[in-house]
């Protein structure tokens, strides 16, 4: 999505436990109908595994006539991951995809050498009372795949593996965790999981992933004796086995993976290992050389000044 007008978040000022390397307080912007909390990129952590962008939007309920209207905009060098807890967003892209994303399903759009997409609330869901709550994440592509052809993959909610035990409901959206493996195909060693924890329930996290972070959607958790409230991204120290315990009923996500194969530059919606590639993408969008989105050609987001 490209509806966030703010700058990168400022670093948090809370004390971290020995298990937490960085505590990131997202920068929050109120867009009138809903709030967006941006945790990555931040001044403290630019990436966690391949995750270079982390937006948590909502929860919100739209008034009659309102909804999401993210006009067509371009991406290169990354994959966007849209995952909803509530509501619906219709994704359209320059490949001709027209796909509603609903709670628990996964839209994984690989931009590669270049793609354009839009994200909107459908006309028949604008009568008032339409909810919206979810995440949009970006994963950087390996250097060898930055110029891959664009692609889109949708995985239904019913196909995401789930575990329910000891007060925990765990869904593994990408990668593997707790004996579950997601069918979602990734180009880099990646983990993305969602967990609902009853008060007192524990989610153990091993050290198999080099970089890991926990984001608290709602409720409160404890790691290494320290409590953490909602809307915090906790970047964990590598190599440690830890336990995430719910202080109250809590809703969290876990993201991470292997450290990327070198640094990445990010500007607007473009990610690349090469600054000159981003400059070329800027020129291409300004000159109208990207493909258009079938069914959504009347408007677009111009290149920022």
JORAUR-V377808 format. One record per helix or strand of 2 or more residues. SS is the DSSP state (helix for helix, strand for strand). FROM is the first residue (numbers start at 1). TO is the last residue. If there is no record, write none. Layout:
BEGIN
ss->{SS;SS}
from->{FROM;FROM}
to->{TO;TO}
END
This chain:
BEGIN
ss->{strand;strand;strand;strand;strand;strand;strand;strand;strand;helix;strand;helix;strand;helix;strand;strand;strand;strand;strand;strand;strand;strand;strand;strand;strand;strand;strand;strand;helix}
from->{20;27;35;51;69;78;98;106;115;123;130;143;151;157;162;168;176;180;190;202;211;221;226;232;242;250;265;270;275}
to->{25;30;40;62;76;93;102;110;120;125;140;145;155;159;165;174;177;181;197;205;218;223;228;236;246;257;267;272;286}
END
